[in-house]
Amino acid sequence: MVKQKSALLLPFPTEKSTPKIEIQVAVARNHTLLSLVYRCTGDLHTVLFPTIPQFPLRQDNLWKHTCFEAFIRCDNVPFYWELNCSPNGNWNLYYFNDYRRMNSIEEKIPHIETQFEYKMEQEFIATITLDLAPILSAEKVLTLNLATIIENMNGEMGYFALAHPIHKPDFHLPECFTLQI
């Protein structure tokens, strides 16, 4: 059975000139297969998109530029995973023991599927699919935080997430994990 949910990511309130865009995320789960579709609309001509490599790779520090993120946990346990995916296809998945205590790169998931569509500077769609079978059973209820970092042409960053419970963007906070699927 396929479970589906959707959410609108909220921009972090700031006085900086972040791009005026809207980000909606559709989430689908079929057993252990998790699909995330980030749909960005608005002033996309102001967004700095990274150059596309010949072969996408696992890479660190993707969050320093335009990046789609998903934080995945289950059963109210302290450990979780962080998925980072650049709009150029580079990606990584990290395992955390607890809040911001990264243990390792999650090697049990060796690849993800990505697809990107850029439509007339008005819409960008990133589809990211990963099979969680190596790390989670299909019976587990997942609790997610979905986020996006947008870098504009001036190098300023905009932060979008399901929730912003404190005075600075922090996607790792347990209070940000609000979508269950």
NUPA-476465 format. One record per residue (C-alpha): x, y, z; chain. Coordinates in nm, 2 decimals, padded with zeros to 4 digits. Example, Ala and Ser with C-alpha at 12.3 -4.5 7.8 and 13.67 -1.06 7.14 Angstrom:
rec xx:01.23 yy:-00.45 zz:00.78 drenza:A;
rec xx:01.37 yy:-00.11 zz:00.71 drenza:A;
***
This chain:
rec xx:00.00 yy:00.00 zz:00.00 drenza:A;
rec xx:00.13 yy:00.34 zz:-00.10 drenza:A;
rec xx:00.11 yy:00.61 zz:00.17 drenza:A;
rec xx:00.12 yy:00.97 zz:00.05 drenza:A;
rec xx:00.14 yy:01.31 zz:00.22 drenza:A;
rec xx:00.23 yy:01.66 zz:00.11 drenza:A;
rec xx:00.36 yy:01.97 zz:00.29 drenza:A;
rec xx:00.45 yy:02.33 zz:00.23 drenza:A;
rec xx:00.80 yy:02.43 zz:00.35 drenza:A;
rec xx:00.81 yy:02.75 zz:00.55 drenza:A;
rec xx:01.08 yy:03.01 zz:00.49 drenza:A;
rec xx:01.29 yy:03.10 zz:00.79 drenza:A;
rec xx:01.20 yy:03.46 zz:00.88 drenza:A;
rec xx:01.49 yy:03.69 zz:00.79 drenza:A;
rec xx:01.56 yy:04.04 zz:00.68 drenza:A;
rec xx:01.80 yy:03.93 zz:00.41 drenza:A;
rec xx:01.69 yy:03.93 zz:00.05 drenza:A;
rec xx:01.62 yy:03.56 zz:00.01 drenza:A;
rec xx:01.45 yy:03.44 zz:-00.31 drenza:A;
rec xx:01.07 yy:03.47 zz:-00.32 drenza:A;
rec xx:00.98 yy:03.12 zz:-00.38 drenza:A;
rec xx:00.74 yy:02.85 zz:-00.26 drenza:A;
rec xx:00.85 yy:02.49 zz:-00.20 drenza:A;
rec xx:00.60 yy:02.21 zz:-00.17 drenza:A;
rec xx:00.70 yy:01.85 zz:-00.11 drenza:A;
rec xx:00.50 yy:01.54 zz:-00.19 drenza:A;
rec xx:00.61 yy:01.23 zz:00.00 drenza:A;
rec xx:00.52 yy:00.88 zz:-00.10 drenza:A;
rec xx:00.61 yy:00.56 zz:00.07 drenza:A;
rec xx:00.56 yy:00.21 zz:-00.07 drenza:A;
rec xx:00.70 yy:-00.04 zz:00.19 drenza:A;
rec xx:01.06 yy:00.06 zz:00.22 drenza:A;
rec xx:01.07 yy:00.28 zz:-00.09 drenza:A;
rec xx:01.06 yy:00.65 zz:-00.01 drenza:A;
rec xx:01.00 yy:00.91 zz:-00.28 drenza:A;
rec xx:01.03 yy:01.29 zz:-00.22 drenza:A;
rec xx:00.92 yy:01.54 zz:-00.48 drenza:A;
rec xx:01.03 yy:01.90 zz:-00.41 drenza:A;
rec xx:00.84 yy:02.15 zz:-00.63 drenza:A;
rec xx:00.99 yy:02.50 zz:-00.63 drenza:A;
rec xx:00.80 yy:02.79 zz:-00.79 drenza:A;
rec xx:00.85 yy:03.16 zz:-00.79 drenza:A;
rec xx:01.16 yy:03.38 zz:-00.86 drenza:A;
rec xx:01.38 yy:03.09 zz:-00.97 drenza:A;
rec xx:01.60 yy:03.31 zz:-01.19 drenza:A;
rec xx:01.75 yy:03.45 zz:-00.86 drenza:A;
rec xx:01.85 yy:03.10 zz:-00.74 drenza:A;
rec xx:02.20 yy:02.98 zz:-00.78 drenza:A;
rec xx:02.19 yy:02.63 zz:-00.91 drenza:A;
rec xx:02.52 yy:02.43 zz:-00.90 drenza:A;
rec xx:02.68 yy:02.31 zz:-01.23 drenza:A;
rec xx:02.59 yy:01.95 zz:-01.33 drenza:A;
rec xx:02.88 yy:01.71 zz:-01.31 drenza:A;
rec xx:02.93 yy:01.43 zz:-01.57 drenza:A;
rec xx:02.86 yy:01.17 zz:-01.30 drenza:A;
rec xx:02.68 yy:01.26 zz:-00.98 drenza:A;
rec xx:02.87 yy:01.15 zz:-00.67 drenza:A;
rec xx:02.84 yy:01.12 zz:-00.29 drenza:A;
rec xx:02.97 yy:01.45 zz:-00.16 drenza:A;
rec xx:03.00 yy:01.63 zz:00.17 drenza:A;
rec xx:02.90 yy:01.99 zz:00.25 drenza:A;
rec xx:02.61 yy:02.01 zz:00.00 drenza:A;
rec xx:02.41 yy:02.21 zz:00.25 drenza:A;
rec xx:02.65 yy:02.51 zz:00.19 drenza:A;
rec xx:02.46 yy:02.57 zz:-00.14 drenza:A;
rec xx:02.12 yy:02.50 zz:-00.29 drenza:A;
rec xx:02.03 yy:02.17 zz:-00.15 drenza:A;
rec xx:01.72 yy:01.95 zz:-00.07 drenza:A;
rec xx:01.72 yy:01.77 zz:00.26 drenza:A;
rec xx:01.52 yy:01.50 zz:00.44 drenza:A;
rec xx:01.57 yy:01.40 zz:00.80 drenza:A;
rec xx:01.44 yy:01.05 zz:00.88 drenza:A;
rec xx:01.37 yy:00.89 zz:01.22 drenza:A;
rec xx:01.13 yy:00.63 zz:01.36 drenza:A;
rec xx:00.98 yy:00.53 zz:01.69 drenza:A;
rec xx:01.08 yy:00.84 zz:01.89 drenza:A;
rec xx:01.44 yy:00.72 zz:01.91 drenza:A;
rec xx:01.73 yy:00.97 zz:01.93 drenza:A;
rec xx:01.91 yy:00.84 zz:01.62 drenza:A;
rec xx:01.82 yy:00.96 zz:01.26 drenza:A;
rec xx:01.95 yy:00.99 zz:00.91 drenza:A;
rec xx:02.01 yy:01.31 zz:00.71 drenza:A;
rec xx:01.98 yy:01.30 zz:00.33 drenza:A;
rec xx:02.13 yy:01.58 zz:00.13 drenza:A;
rec xx:02.07 yy:01.61 zz:-00.24 drenza:A;
rec xx:02.20 yy:01.89 zz:-00.47 drenza:A;
rec xx:02.00 yy:01.99 zz:-00.77 drenza:A;
rec xx:02.30 yy:01.87 zz:-00.97 drenza:A;
rec xx:02.26 yy:01.51 zz:-00.85 drenza:A;
rec xx:02.54 yy:01.49 zz:-00.60 drenza:A;
rec xx:02.41 yy:01.35 zz:-00.27 drenza:A;
rec xx:02.49 yy:01.19 zz:00.07 drenza:A;
rec xx:02.32 yy:01.02 zz:00.35 drenza:A;
rec xx:02.45 yy:01.05 zz:00.71 drenza:A;
rec xx:02.37 yy:00.86 zz:01.03 drenza:A;
rec xx:02.34 yy:01.05 zz:01.35 drenza:A;
rec xx:02.34 yy:00.88 zz:01.70 drenza:A;
rec xx:02.16 yy:01.18 zz:01.86 drenza:A;
rec xx:02.09 yy:01.55 zz:01.80 drenza:A;
rec xx:02.38 yy:01.67 zz:01.57 drenza:A;
rec xx:02.60 yy:01.38 zz:01.67 drenza:A;
rec xx:02.70 yy:01.24 zz:01.34 drenza:A;
rec xx:02.83 yy:00.89 zz:01.36 drenza:A;
rec xx:02.90 yy:00.81 zz:00.99 drenza:A;
rec xx:02.81 yy:00.82 zz:00.63 drenza:A;
rec xx:02.54 yy:00.56 zz:00.58 drenza:A;
rec xx:02.71 yy:00.31 zz:00.35 drenza:A;
rec xx:02.43 yy:00.06 zz:00.36 drenza:A;
rec xx:02.24 yy:00.27 zz:00.10 drenza:A;
rec xx:02.49 yy:00.29 zz:-00.19 drenza:A;
rec xx:02.28 yy:00.50 zz:-00.43 drenza:A;
rec xx:01.96 yy:00.70 zz:-00.48 drenza:A;
rec xx:01.75 yy:00.78 zz:-00.78 drenza:A;
rec xx:01.72 yy:01.14 zz:-00.88 drenza:A;
rec xx:01.53 yy:01.33 zz:-01.15 drenza:A;
rec xx:01.53 yy:01.71 zz:-01.21 drenza:A;
rec xx:01.30 yy:01.92 zz:-01.42 drenza:A;
rec xx:01.36 yy:02.30 zz:-01.48 drenza:A;
rec xx:01.06 yy:02.46 zz:-01.65 drenza:A;
rec xx:01.10 yy:02.81 zz:-01.80 drenza:A;
rec xx:01.26 yy:02.97 zz:-01.48 drenza:A;
rec xx:00.92 yy:02.93 zz:-01.31 drenza:A;
rec xx:00.93 yy:02.58 zz:-01.17 drenza:A;
rec xx:01.20 yy:02.34 zz:-01.06 drenza:A;
rec xx:01.11 yy:01.98 zz:-00.96 drenza:A;
rec xx:01.35 yy:01.75 zz:-00.78 drenza:A;
rec xx:01.24 yy:01.39 zz:-00.74 drenza:A;
rec xx:01.45 yy:01.18 zz:-00.50 drenza:A;
rec xx:01.38 yy:00.82 zz:-00.44 drenza:A;
rec xx:01.57 yy:00.59 zz:-00.20 drenza:A;
rec xx:01.51 yy:00.23 zz:-00.08 drenza:A;
rec xx:01.54 yy:00.23 zz:00.30 drenza:A;
rec xx:01.53 yy:-00.16 zz:00.32 drenza:A;
rec xx:01.90 yy:-00.18 zz:00.43 drenza:A;
rec xx:01.84 yy:00.03 zz:00.73 drenza:A;
rec xx:01.46 yy:00.02 zz:00.82 drenza:A;
rec xx:01.18 yy:-00.23 zz:00.79 drenza:A;
rec xx:00.86 yy:-00.16 zz:00.60 drenza:A;
rec xx:00.66 yy:-00.18 zz:00.93 drenza:A;
rec xx:00.83 yy:00.12 zz:01.09 drenza:A;
rec xx:00.64 yy:00.45 zz:01.09 drenza:A;
rec xx:00.88 yy:00.73 zz:00.97 drenza:A;
rec xx:00.88 yy:01.08 zz:01.11 drenza:A;
rec xx:01.04 yy:01.33 zz:00.88 drenza:A;
rec xx:01.17 yy:01.68 zz:00.87 drenza:A;
rec xx:01.18 yy:01.81 zz:00.51 drenza:A;
rec xx:01.40 yy:02.11 zz:00.43 drenza:A;
rec xx:01.56 yy:02.30 zz:00.15 drenza:A;
rec xx:01.84 yy:02.55 zz:00.14 drenza:A;
rec xx:01.83 yy:02.80 zz:-00.14 drenza:A;
rec xx:02.13 yy:03.01 zz:-00.23 drenza:A;
rec xx:02.06 yy:03.33 zz:-00.43 drenza:A;
rec xx:02.29 yy:03.49 zz:-00.69 drenza:A;
rec xx:02.44 yy:03.72 zz:-00.42 drenza:A;
rec xx:02.54 yy:03.41 zz:-00.21 drenza:A;
rec xx:02.27 yy:03.47 zz:00.05 drenza:A;
rec xx:02.10 yy:03.17 zz:00.19 drenza:A;
rec xx:01.73 yy:03.10 zz:00.24 drenza:A;
rec xx:01.62 yy:02.82 zz:00.47 drenza:A;
rec xx:01.29 yy:02.64 zz:00.43 drenza:A;
rec xx:01.15 yy:02.36 zz:00.65 drenza:A;
rec xx:00.84 yy:02.21 zz:00.80 drenza:A;
rec xx:00.90 yy:02.41 zz:01.12 drenza:A;
rec xx:01.14 yy:02.67 zz:01.26 drenza:A;
rec xx:01.10 yy:02.64 zz:01.64 drenza:A;
rec xx:01.40 yy:02.86 zz:01.75 drenza:A;
rec xx:01.56 yy:03.19 zz:01.65 drenza:A;
rec xx:01.80 yy:03.03 zz:01.39 drenza:A;
rec xx:01.75 yy:02.76 zz:01.13 drenza:A;
rec xx:01.82 yy:02.42 zz:01.27 drenza:A;
rec xx:01.67 yy:02.13 zz:01.08 drenza:A;
rec xx:01.81 yy:01.87 zz:01.33 drenza:A;
rec xx:01.58 yy:01.97 zz:01.62 drenza:A;
rec xx:01.34 yy:01.70 zz:01.72 drenza:A;
rec xx:01.06 yy:01.95 zz:01.71 drenza:A;
rec xx:01.11 yy:01.98 zz:01.34 drenza:A;
rec xx:01.03 yy:01.62 zz:01.27 drenza:A;
rec xx:00.66 yy:01.67 zz:01.21 drenza:A;
rec xx:00.55 yy:01.46 zz:00.91 drenza:A;
rec xx:00.47 yy:01.10 zz:00.97 drenza:A;
rec xx:00.44 yy:00.84 zz:00.70 drenza:A;
***
